[in-house]
Amino acid sequence: MGTVIQLKKQINNSYFDLKNSVEQKLILVEEKIKNKLTSEVDLVQKISDYHIKTGGKRLRALLTLGSSKLCGYLKGGRDINLAACVELIHEATLLHDDVIDNGDMRRGKKTTNVIWGNQSSILAGDYLLSRCFEMMVEDGNLEILKLLSSTSAKIAQGEILQLQHKGEVDMLEETYLKIISSKTAVLFSAATKVGAILAERNNKEKEALEFYGKNLGLTFQIADDTLDYNSDINLFGKNTGNDFYEGKITLPIILLFQQAHDSEKKQLENIFNKNIRSEGDFSDVFKLISKYKVISQCYKKAEHFINLASNSLSIFKNTRDKEILENLTSFSLERSF
């Protein structure tokens, strides 16, 4: 872990190890989500079906199932119900994100707001959250209800904080970390902590899994933001420049601005002050990122959170389930999808 993990390394298999270890339960999670989103309103049904069918890694649901398994939860199907709940929170935020960002593609398909409009997409996201809260109440555990409801509030605050700093090229790294902690890491940490709560583990183990999820989420988001400025499009199956064209200030831009000369800083300010950025603008920024070797610096930063996540699991006995979660920290950085 002491060296910068290169993106072109062989893809880490830990994601698939986790998926395979809870495969049968994940199938039930998918069924639960489908059943929960049944609606008598035709348009609600169409939007929900379309959005859910666009797929996704289901990583947050997998983390709920994996942490529950690590902690020895064997009492029934509450892990399935709550994994579906966590995933619905995530899917609702994606619907809202696409409206905020004027997104037109999600997972290789047209976004719901492009097909049905912003108003319907926002309300569909609200519908998913409402169904999620029903499931939380059905579970009946007040600690989980408090955790997931506060998580939803933090995600919304993170979105607003990001909007507040949109186009701010001199953003502090601390502010960036606050944004991604709220937008991404908080749901990861909730997903992993749920497993410990379900298994009625002690506070130290709950906190350890919560800390693991938070740092895994930070690593995951830093990797995602960095991929936006990586040229290996075919390797990752992700178009570069999405964040750039939306005017989002992420870690690559923050680190670039810190090192750039005065004339380059002025150039960056002018580019991000524009309402619309061109391909030429992206090319100019990309050249500066290459000049200052910003990509490797981003992954070096992420390594810090990888180590924190991995070390936090030391409190648990050495099992295959623990090993999978430890390895998942590398996947979050090396991933190709």
Buried (B, 14 or more C-beta within 10 A) or exposed (E): EEEBBEBEEEBBEBBEBBBEBBEEBBEBBBEBBBEBBEBEEEEBEBBBEBBBEBEBEBBBBBBBBBBBBBBBBEEEEBBBBBBBBBBBBBBBBBBBBBBBBEBEEBBEBBBBBBBBEBEBBBBBBEBBBEBBBEBBEEBEBEEBBEBBBEBBEBBBBBBEBBEEBEBBBEBEEEBBBBBBBBBBBBBBBBBBBBBBBBBEBEEEBBBBBBBBBBBBBBBBBBBBBBBBBBEEEEBBEBEBBBBBBBBBBBBBBBBBBBBBEEEBBEBBBEBBEEEEBEEEBBEBBBEBBEEBEBBBBBBEBBBBBBBBBBBBBEBBEEEEBBEBBBBBBBBBBBBBE
